[in-house]
Amino acid sequence: MILSSRMERLQNTELLMLMELASSKDIISFAGGFPSPDAFPAKEMALATQEVFKHSSKEALQYASTSGFEPLRQLIADRTNKKQNMTLNLEEILITSGSQQSLDMFGKLLLDEGDIVLCESPSYIGAINAFNAYQPEFIEVTTAEDGINIESLKNILSLKGKDIRMIYVIPDFQNPTGRVWSLEKRKAFMAVMSAYEIPIIEDMAYYDLAYEELDRPTLSSLDKKGQVVSLGTFSKIFCPGLRIGWIQASRLILDQIRLLKPNMDLSSSSIAQRQIYQYMMMYDLEAHIEKVNGIYKRRRDLMLDIIEGEFPKGIQYMKPKGGLFTWVEMPRGKDAKVLLELALKEKVAFVPGNSFFPKSNVPESMRINFSCMDDSKLEKGGKILGAIMHRFLEG
Ligand SMILES: Cc1ncc(COP(=O)(O)O)c(C=O)c1O
């Protein structure tokens, strides 16, 4: 079999390996990015599903429209308007089969071989891989704890502006670092970007997973010219198994997306869209998110206590204000891949951070997920990992 040239860029099977590792039962995994199954509203979903079948079984079992189930699109628009003080209507929302599909769509829509994509350094591996299929060049923009570095963004734009086809950013509780952009960075970023016609892809996967009050207007709410595309998902706030996300963008952009989507899946799942809609009609999604955040905040605190108490002193780590991850950097010269090999022997897993840099080499970094284990497993795994790290750094 002769594979297409794009497959060369996709031989990095790390993401698949990680998904498998995270789901293997005998491993204590800090590797996945999974929401906690304890938080899934299983009983409520069963009742919502019964209602869907009572009233609209035929429609639920049929293909959906390309743009998605209108009442759900309207609920998403209303929710965004309320939270972000916007005036969206349902024409500016299109349902997707998870935001992973949205990422692939924007790769397909915007990228030809050799085109430049800007992203934070580091960035979400699933986005890097999705874009990689379209053979672009990545330029990483350095990113600090409070967000993207505006000076380096300006430099890159002035040098390469005309060849840049998109910038992909995760301003809220980023995967992999847990960073959140400050209000100043959000405003400065939009002020700089508005001088260019480059589409901004704002990934909002973790937007609602905040553990404290912060002034965080979305980039799309600061956008005056229809330049920002926001990607939403029910995966992290609700249930990833439903595989439902959405794109919030101008009608012009969504018209193009509507040309692509049928080729990819004909439509997103009708049942799943109606289940979510019904759940939102019968129950309070915001209360559910609040409950989930309570669980994750407690786990974040526990994880930070473990790092503080059990991990060696020579490391640096992030204290995330939301989301599912913290980011650890060992001293320079240490390789987290070697540490992972040692950890796996003791049935503990995490993700070496280097996978999240499309170009840079930061082998000492690691991503630690704290959301999908109960307290005792978190403590046990943290202690094992801490002890291995001590031996690794001292040895
Ligand atoms: C930043 C980010 N974007 C998108 C996704 C994909 O999410 P979905 O389940 O909606 O496809 C993930 C999943 O981990 C993510 O971390």
The ligand as an ORCA input file, in Angstrom:
! r2SCAN-3c Opt
* xyz 0 1
  C      -7.848     21.993     23.791
  C      -8.727     20.910     23.284
  N      -9.449     21.124     22.189
  C     -10.254     20.182     21.672
  C     -10.343     18.927     22.243
  C     -11.235     17.905     21.611
  O     -12.421     17.793     22.327
  P     -13.729     17.082     21.783
  O     -14.011     15.978     22.723
  O     -14.790     18.144     21.799
  O     -13.473     16.606     20.388
  C      -9.603     18.653     23.394
  C      -9.656     17.318     24.005
  O      -8.903     16.947     24.851
  C      -8.770     19.663     23.921
  O      -8.019     19.456     25.007
*
